[in-house]
């Protein structure tokens, strides 16, 4: 079974690997059901989805209707203003077939202009706070992509006491010293304030570039079990970090297998050798 860790101040003991339901974007219900069932057998008890992930909320909602909600459920709104964010949340609740989600995340706040709208008067944050007061959501988080995310999340935490953050992290990304420093500065703040830290993009091999896209991930992922082992074990080797699984149902079994077998963090030398052997390249530049 995959080990658990307390998800920040929520008090929930979440599996270190979170089921990234972006993998359900365009899959049929039977494939989504089989994926959820597999995840549950490994002890996964935390599902992360978003309003913008195609049919993903519908797939998760269908499971919940038939089997009940046996896991911590997080979704995201990409809307920037209060009214639209509330509308999207209500739609998410309907699609997920629940009266409440455990975590509502303000999605991909990277651009300063959008950041100001969301956190300002009449912004999406106000909708999230009101929804929490009404019991529609329990906790509020923030997510982002790209190299500026750690800094933007730190600024966000200075404006509001978010319960969780989500951002990219991998050994490959740590080769960017500026990002590495900014990431760990954010983690330090989160640990002091008991804010959960979720990571994404752990399996990035490189951008697709001119290669034919063969996976549903918008980056070229690691494929071999040995490489996935190293990537997963690197993230799990960092105290308290959660790993959001890749958005492809075919990759999940390898991620779960790697996570269940985790014992120690691999050495930097081993990681560097594998990175050079595979010709890995950063997704964000």
N, C-alpha and C positions, 0 to 999 in steps of 0.2 A: 504494500500500500504506500502511496505517496504521502510523505510527511506533511503535517499541518503547522501553521504558524498563525498567531493572532493577527487579524487584519486591522492593525492600528487600533484606534479608540473604539471601533465598532464592537470589540469584544468577541467577534466571530472567529472561530478557529478555521481558517480557510486552508485548503490544500495549497501547497506551494506553487503548483501549476493550476492556472485558471483556464477553464474551457473557453477559448476564443470563438464565439459563435459567429464571427465574420465568415467562418468556414461554411455556414449554412446559407450564404448569400443567394445561391441559385440551385441548391440541391433539392431533390425530391424528399418528401417527408420520411419515407422509409430509410433513406440514407442518414438523415438527421437523427432519427430514432436510434439507429444502430450505433451512431457515433456517441450519443448521449449515454446509451447503455454501456458501451465500452468504457467511457470516462468514469462512470459511476463504479464500475468494478475495480478501478484503480484508486478509488477514494476521492475522486474529484467532487467537490461540494460547493463550487463557486462558478457561475456562468456569467460571462461578459458579452453583452450584445449592444446594438445601437439602432436607433430609428433609421439610420441611413444605410444599413447593411442589407439591402434588397429584401428578401423574404425571410431573413433570419429570425425576426421577432415572431413571425407567424409559425415558423417551425418549432421554436421553443414554446410558444403558447399552446400549440397543439399537444405537445408532450405534457405540459402542465395540466391541461384540461383532462387528459386521460390518466395521468399518474400522480398528480399533485405536485406541489412545489417543495422539493426536498433539498434545495440548495440555495445559497446566497445568490440573489439575482440583481445584476447591474445592467443598466442601459445608459444611453447617451442621447443628448439633444444637440444637434448642430445649429439650431436656430439661435439668433443673436438678440432678439428683442423679447420682452416679457410676454406679450400676447402670443406670439408665434411659438415660443418655447412651451408655454402652457398647453397650447393646442397639440403640439407634437407629443408632449408627455401623456396627455389623455389618450391620444391615438396609440401610443406605446402600451399603455395599460390595457387597452382594449385588445390589441394584437397579442399581447402576452397572456391575456385572460387572467389577470390578477387585479386586486384592488390596491396593491402597494408594491413598489420595488424597493429593494434594500438600499441601492445606491443609484443616484442620478448623477451623471457626469456631464459637465459642459465640455463639448467635444472640439478638439483640435484648436485650442486658443493659442495661436502663434503670432499672427499679424497684429501689430500694435493698435491699428485702427479698430479691428474687430474686438480685441481685448478690452479696449475702453468702452465700447458699446455694451458688451456682455456684463461687465462689472460696474457699469454706470447706472444712472437713474433710468428706469424703464428697460433695463437689460434683462437677459435671460437668468442671471443670478437671482433677481427678485422673484421670478417665477419659481425657481427651485426652492427658495426660502419659504415662500408661501405654501408650496406643495408639501414641504416638510412639516409646517405648522398644521396643515390639514390632515396629515397622516398618509399622504399619497406616496411619499418617499421617506426613508429613514435617515439617509446620509447623503452628503453632496461631495462630489469630486470634480477633478479637472484633468483633461488629457491634452496631448499635443504630439506633433511629429516634427522632425527637423533638428538642426543643430542649436537653434536658439531656445528650445523648449525649457531646459533646466533654468535658465535665467528668467524666462517668462513665468514659470511656475513659482519661482521664489518671489517674484513681484506680486503674483496673485495671492500667495500666502500672507503677504504683508497687508493685503486689502481685505481678506476674508479667511476665516479659519476652516479651510477645506478639510475633509476627512480622509481624502486619498488623492494621489497624483498618479498619472500614467504617462510613460515616455519611453523612447527607444533606449535599449542598452544591450551591449554584447562586447565580447573581447575585441571584435573588429572595430567597434566604435571607440573603444578605449585607446586605439592607436592615434586618435585625434586628441592631442594633449589638452587643447582648450576645452573640448567637450568633456573629456574625462574630469578635469578640475571642476567644471561647472556642475556636472552630474553629481559628484560626491559632495560638493558644497550643499546642493539641494538635499541629498540624502541625510546629511548631518542635521540640517534644519528639521527635516521630517522626523528623524529619530528623537530629537529633543521635544517635538510637539506631538509625538505619537500619531503621525500621519502615515497611512499605508502607502507603500511605494510599489507600483505595478510596472513591469517592463514588457516591452514589445520589440519585435524585429530581432529576436535572438538567433533566428536561423538564416539571416541574410548571408548569401554567398556573394552576390553582386547585383547590379541592375540588370534587367533583361537585355538592354542594349539592342543589338541586331539579332539576338537569338530568338527563336520561336518560343513564345510563352507556352509552357507545358503544365503549369500549375495555376491555381486560382489566386495565388499570392501575387501582389503587384511588384514583387522583387523576385529574382532567381534565388530559390532556397537551397540550403544544404540538403542532400538526398540520402547519402549513405549513413547507415546506423552509427558507424564509428565517429563520423564527423558530427552528427546530431548529438551523440553522447557528450562530446567535448563541449559543444555550444551550450547544451542544457546544464551540464555539470558546472560550467563556469559561472552561470547566473545563480544557480542554487548554492554555489559556494560563497556567495556574498550574503552575509547575515541579514535576514529579514526581507529580502527582495522576493517578489512574486513574479512568476513567468507566465505571461499570457500566451497560450498556444497559438501556433500559426494558423492563418486563415485557409486551410486546405484539409479536408477530412482525411485524405490519403496520407498526410504527414503525421497526423495525431497519434496513431499507434506507436510510431517510433519515438515520438516525444514522451509519451507516457512510459514506454519501456525504459527509456533513458532515465527519466525522473525516478522511477521506482528503484532503479539500481544505483542511484547516487550515494556515494559515501564520502568522497573528498574532492575538493576543487583541484582541477588539473594545474600543472605548473605553467608559468608563462612561457617557458622554453618550448614545451609541448604544443601550446596554443600557437605560438609563432611559427613553428615548423609546419603545422597543419595549414595555417593561413597561407603560407608561402607555397606549399605543395599544391594547394587547390587554386591558387591565383585569385584569392578573394579580394573584392574591391568594395569600398564604402558605398552605401546607398545614398547618403546625404553628403553633399560637398558644398 
